[in-house]
Amino acid sequence: MDISTTTDVPPSAPRPDADERRTARGVTRPGDRIFLALSRGSGILLLVIMAAIAVFLTYRACLAISADDGNFLTTFEWNTNTDPPVFGIAVLAFGTVVSSIVAMGLALPVAVAIALFLTHYAPRRLSGPIAYVIDLLAAVPSIVYGLWGALILVPHMQGLYSWLDQYLGWTGIFAWNGGAPRAMLTVGILLAIMILPIITNVSREVFRQVPRMHEEAALALGATRWEVVRMAVLPFGRSGVISAAMLGLGRALGETMAVATVLSPSYEIQASLLDPGGGTFAQNIASKFGEASVQGRDALIASGLVLFVITLLVNGAARAIIARRKEYSGANA
């Protein structure tokens, strides 16, 4: 007896033609084509602008460095009017990095704490006015901060400097010789006040996006309010806080007028944060560009190229950190 099995083969579904496939991809409608072209063109234009800036800075920097009689990276001098000119960025790089680190160390913990207070602790009638004031602080021009720093902050820093010298002067970092408090610590404090609203606003908006179910689940397991923040809110907003910190750091690195107002610049690297001296890239460019010759402007552009590279490296490091922690980011929650 022959046993034969038959299988029912469903009829194959008709394959969509080319027009239907293009419609599914959303590129045949006029509005979609226009939006695709505009977005693609914007991305390409941004890359072209960045490349043009890099080429311009590199070309002018090469002209300056080729005429430099000193080592551009290690010389503790900035004299572009001599023949041949002698200038270097050692002091400027040190001052820019140190002042930015001090500013971030002071501003980041306070900004995150304020953002957590506004989103998870403060009552609504209190959080609204405080958030409004922080928004206003973020819009204050830097020259206003600089004038406030020169007229109010600097005269009132002597007490803090005396205290630091008395109790922490043995470290060398906080030793004070009694001069005017126009030093890197004052610059760092002023920059911290300037970037505090930026980091706070971005962090506050990130913490507001935490799914309510995450917090309720932690509360249902018996977690305290701080444990909810530690286990649900901070892991969710970690990438956003890093992005906020990079925005603040970018402003601290490129701040000009406020630093020039409160700092007594000199081309010496001071071991103590309380001794006057030092300088930053932006402050040096702002103070010397108006009186610089053609060679001097090329030298300032060369220092601007270094600041440009530092900014790119900082942003690249931030993106690398976010990529390593992407499983904790809000986008993947």
C-alpha positions as CSV (number, residue, x, y, z in Angstrom):
1,M,0.0,0.0,0.0
2,D,1.5,3.3,-1.1
3,I,1.3,6.0,1.4
4,S,1.8,9.5,-0.1
5,T,1.8,12.7,1.8
6,T,0.9,15.9,0.4
7,T,1.7,19.3,1.9
8,D,-0.3,22.3,1.2
9,V,1.9,25.0,-0.1
10,P,0.3,28.4,0.4
11,P,0.3,30.6,-2.6
12,S,3.2,33.0,-2.6
13,A,2.2,36.6,-1.8
14,P,2.5,39.0,-4.6
15,R,5.8,40.9,-4.4
16,P,5.5,44.6,-4.2
17,D,6.7,46.5,-7.2
18,A,9.5,49.1,-7.2
19,D,7.1,52.0,-6.6
20,E,5.5,50.3,-3.6
21,R,8.9,49.6,-2.1
22,R,10.0,53.2,-2.5
23,T,6.8,54.3,-1.0
24,A,7.4,52.0,2.0
25,R,10.8,53.6,2.5
26,G,9.1,57.0,2.5
27,V,11.1,58.8,-0.2
28,T,8.7,59.2,-3.0
29,R,6.4,61.9,-1.5
30,P,7.5,65.4,-2.4
31,G,7.5,66.5,1.2
32,D,9.7,63.5,2.2
33,R,12.1,64.1,-0.6
34,I,12.5,67.8,0.3
35,F,13.0,67.0,4.0
36,L,15.5,64.3,3.2
37,A,17.4,66.7,0.9
38,L,17.4,69.5,3.5
39,S,18.5,67.2,6.4
40,R,21.2,65.6,4.3
41,G,22.4,69.0,3.0
42,S,22.5,70.4,6.6
43,G,24.7,67.5,7.7
44,I,27.0,67.9,4.8
45,L,27.2,71.7,5.2
46,L,28.1,71.3,8.9
47,L,31.0,69.0,7.9
48,V,32.1,71.4,5.2
49,I,32.1,74.3,7.7
50,M,34.1,72.3,10.3
51,A,36.6,71.3,7.6
52,A,36.9,74.9,6.4
53,I,37.6,76.1,10.0
54,A,40.2,73.4,10.5
55,V,41.9,74.2,7.2
56,F,42.0,77.9,7.9
57,L,43.4,77.5,11.4
58,T,45.9,74.9,10.3
59,Y,47.2,77.1,7.4
60,R,47.6,80.2,9.5
61,A,49.1,78.2,12.4
62,C,51.7,76.7,10.1
63,L,52.8,80.2,9.0
64,A,53.2,81.3,12.6
65,I,55.0,78.1,13.9
66,S,57.4,78.1,11.0
67,A,58.6,81.6,12.0
68,D,58.7,80.8,15.8
69,D,62.1,80.9,17.3
70,G,61.0,78.9,20.3
71,N,59.2,75.7,20.9
72,F,55.5,76.3,20.3
73,L,54.5,73.6,22.9
74,T,56.9,74.3,25.7
75,T,58.0,77.9,25.6
76,F,57.0,80.0,28.6
77,E,56.9,83.3,26.7
78,W,54.7,85.2,24.3
79,N,56.6,87.8,22.3
80,T,55.5,88.1,18.7
81,N,56.9,91.6,18.0
82,T,60.6,90.6,18.1
83,D,62.5,89.4,15.1
84,P,62.4,86.4,15.1
85,P,59.2,86.0,17.3
86,V,59.3,83.8,20.3
87,F,56.1,82.4,21.7
88,G,54.6,79.2,23.1
89,I,51.4,77.8,24.6
90,A,52.7,76.0,27.7
91,V,51.3,78.5,30.2
92,L,48.1,79.0,28.2
93,A,47.4,75.3,28.0
94,F,48.1,74.8,31.7
95,G,45.9,77.6,32.7
96,T,43.0,76.6,30.4
97,V,43.0,73.0,31.7
98,V,43.4,73.9,35.3
99,S,40.7,76.6,35.4
100,S,38.3,74.3,33.6
101,I,39.0,71.4,35.9
102,V,38.4,73.6,39.0
103,A,35.2,74.9,37.5
104,M,33.9,71.5,36.7
105,G,34.8,70.1,40.1
106,L,32.8,72.8,41.8
107,A,29.9,73.2,39.4
108,L,29.0,69.6,38.4
109,P,28.1,68.2,41.9
110,V,26.2,71.3,42.8
111,A,24.3,71.3,39.5
112,V,23.3,67.7,39.7
113,A,22.2,68.2,43.4
114,I,20.1,71.2,42.4
115,A,18.5,69.3,39.5
116,L,17.6,66.4,41.8
117,F,16.2,68.7,44.4
118,L,14.0,70.5,41.8
119,T,12.7,67.3,40.2
120,H,12.3,64.9,43.2
121,Y,12.4,66.8,46.5
122,A,11.1,70.4,46.2
123,P,7.4,71.1,46.2
124,R,6.0,72.4,42.9
125,R,5.3,76.0,44.2
126,L,9.1,76.2,45.1
127,S,10.6,74.4,42.2
128,G,9.0,76.6,39.6
129,P,10.4,79.9,40.8
130,I,13.9,78.4,41.4
131,A,13.9,76.9,37.9
132,Y,12.9,80.3,36.4
133,V,15.8,82.0,38.2
134,I,18.2,79.4,37.0
135,D,17.0,79.9,33.4
136,L,17.6,83.7,33.8
137,L,21.2,83.1,35.1
138,A,21.9,81.0,32.0
139,A,21.1,84.0,29.8
140,V,23.3,86.5,31.6
141,P,26.2,87.7,29.3
142,S,29.7,86.8,30.3
143,I,30.8,90.4,30.6
144,V,28.3,90.9,33.4
145,Y,29.7,87.9,35.2
146,G,33.2,89.4,34.7
147,L,32.3,92.8,36.1
148,W,30.6,91.1,39.1
149,G,33.7,88.9,39.6
150,A,36.1,91.9,39.5
151,L,34.0,94.2,41.7
152,I,32.4,91.7,44.2
153,L,34.0,88.3,44.0
154,V,37.7,89.3,44.0
155,P,37.6,91.6,47.1
156,H,35.7,89.0,49.1
157,M,38.1,86.1,48.3
158,Q,40.8,87.2,50.7
159,G,39.1,85.4,53.6
160,L,38.8,82.2,51.7
161,Y,42.4,82.4,50.6
162,S,43.6,83.0,54.1
163,W,41.7,80.0,55.4
164,L,43.0,77.8,52.7
165,D,46.5,78.9,53.3
166,Q,46.2,78.4,57.0
167,Y,44.8,74.9,56.9
168,L,45.8,73.5,53.4
169,G,48.9,75.6,52.6
170,W,51.1,72.7,53.4
171,T,50.0,71.0,50.2
172,G,51.5,73.7,48.1
173,I,48.4,73.9,45.9
174,F,46.7,76.3,48.3
175,A,49.7,78.3,49.5
176,W,49.2,82.0,49.4
177,N,51.7,84.8,49.6
178,G,49.3,87.5,50.4
179,G,48.9,89.0,46.9
180,A,45.7,90.1,45.2
181,P,43.3,87.1,44.8
182,R,43.3,87.3,41.0
183,A,44.5,83.7,40.6
184,M,43.3,80.5,39.0
185,L,41.1,79.6,41.9
186,T,39.1,82.8,41.5
187,V,38.8,82.1,37.8
188,G,37.6,78.6,38.5
189,I,35.0,79.8,40.9
190,L,33.7,82.4,38.5
191,L,33.6,79.9,35.7
192,A,31.8,77.4,37.9
193,I,29.1,80.0,38.7
194,M,28.8,80.7,34.9
195,I,28.4,77.1,33.8
196,L,26.2,76.1,36.8
197,P,22.9,77.1,35.2
198,I,23.7,75.3,31.9
199,I,24.4,72.0,33.6
200,T,21.5,72.3,36.0
201,N,18.9,73.0,33.2
202,V,20.0,70.1,31.0
203,S,20.2,67.7,34.0
204,R,16.8,68.8,35.3
205,E,15.2,68.0,31.9
206,V,16.9,64.7,31.8
207,F,15.8,63.7,35.3
208,R,12.2,64.7,34.3
209,Q,12.2,62.0,31.6
210,V,12.8,59.1,34.0
211,P,9.9,56.7,33.5
212,R,7.5,56.8,36.4
213,M,7.2,53.1,36.5
214,H,10.9,52.8,37.3
215,E,10.5,54.9,40.4
216,E,7.3,53.3,41.5
217,A,8.9,49.8,41.1
218,A,11.7,50.9,43.4
219,L,9.3,52.3,45.9
220,A,7.2,49.1,45.8
221,L,10.4,47.1,46.7
222,G,10.8,49.3,49.9
223,A,13.4,51.7,48.6
224,T,13.8,55.1,50.2
225,R,13.7,58.3,48.2
226,W,17.5,58.4,48.0
227,E,17.6,54.8,46.9
228,V,15.1,55.6,44.2
229,V,17.4,58.4,43.0
230,R,20.5,56.2,43.2
231,M,19.0,53.1,41.5
232,A,16.5,54.5,39.0
233,V,17.1,58.2,38.4
234,L,20.9,58.5,38.2
235,P,21.5,55.5,35.9
236,F,18.7,56.7,33.6
237,G,20.1,60.2,33.3
238,R,23.8,59.4,33.3
239,S,24.4,60.0,29.6
240,G,22.4,63.2,29.8
241,V,24.4,64.5,32.8
242,I,27.6,63.8,30.9
243,S,26.3,65.7,27.9
244,A,25.4,68.6,30.2
245,A,28.8,68.5,31.7
246,M,30.4,68.7,28.3
247,L,28.3,71.8,27.4
248,G,29.4,73.5,30.6
249,L,33.0,72.4,30.0
250,G,32.9,73.9,26.4
251,R,31.9,77.2,27.8
252,A,34.5,77.1,30.5
253,L,37.2,76.3,27.9
254,G,36.3,79.1,25.6
255,E,35.3,81.8,28.1
256,T,37.1,85.1,27.4
257,M,35.9,88.3,29.0
258,A,35.1,87.0,32.5
259,V,38.6,85.4,32.7
260,A,40.3,88.5,31.4
261,T,38.5,90.6,34.0
262,V,39.4,88.7,37.1
263,L,42.8,87.2,36.2
264,S,46.3,88.9,36.5
265,P,48.0,87.2,33.6
266,S,51.6,86.3,33.4
267,Y,53.6,83.7,31.4
268,E,54.6,81.7,34.4
269,I,53.1,78.4,35.7
270,Q,52.3,78.7,39.4
271,A,52.2,75.6,41.6
272,S,49.6,77.2,43.8
273,L,46.1,78.0,42.7
274,L,46.2,81.1,44.9
275,D,49.1,82.8,43.4
276,P,48.4,85.4,40.6
277,G,49.6,84.5,37.2
278,G,48.9,82.1,34.3
279,G,46.5,82.6,31.5
280,T,44.1,80.9,29.2
281,F,43.8,80.6,25.4
282,A,40.7,82.7,25.1
283,Q,41.9,85.3,27.5
284,N,45.2,85.7,25.7
285,I,43.5,86.0,22.3
286,A,41.0,88.6,23.5
287,S,43.7,90.7,25.2
288,K,46.3,90.7,22.5
289,F,44.4,90.5,19.2
290,G,43.6,94.2,18.9
291,E,47.3,95.3,19.1
292,A,48.9,92.3,17.3
293,S,50.7,92.5,14.0
294,V,50.1,90.1,11.2
295,Q,52.6,87.7,12.6
296,G,51.1,88.1,16.1
297,R,47.6,87.3,14.8
298,D,48.9,84.2,13.1
299,A,50.4,83.1,16.5
300,L,47.0,83.8,18.2
301,I,45.3,81.7,15.5
302,A,47.8,78.9,16.2
303,S,46.8,79.0,19.9
304,G,43.2,78.9,18.8
305,L,43.9,75.8,16.8
306,V,45.2,74.1,19.9
307,L,42.0,75.1,21.8
308,F,40.0,73.8,18.8
309,V,41.8,70.4,19.1
310,I,41.3,70.3,22.9
311,T,37.6,70.9,22.4
312,L,37.3,68.1,19.9
313,L,39.2,65.7,22.1
314,V,36.9,66.5,25.1
315,N,33.8,65.9,23.1
316,G,35.2,62.7,21.6
317,A,36.0,61.5,25.1
318,A,32.5,62.3,26.3
319,R,30.9,60.4,23.4
320,A,33.2,57.4,24.1
321,I,32.0,57.4,27.8
322,I,28.4,57.6,26.7
323,A,28.9,54.8,24.2
324,R,30.4,52.6,26.9
325,R,27.5,53.3,29.2
326,K,24.7,53.2,26.6
327,E,23.0,50.3,28.3
328,Y,22.2,52.7,31.2
329,S,21.2,55.6,29.0
330,G,17.6,56.9,28.8
331,A,17.4,56.1,25.1
332,N,17.6,52.4,25.9
333,A,15.3,52.4,28.9
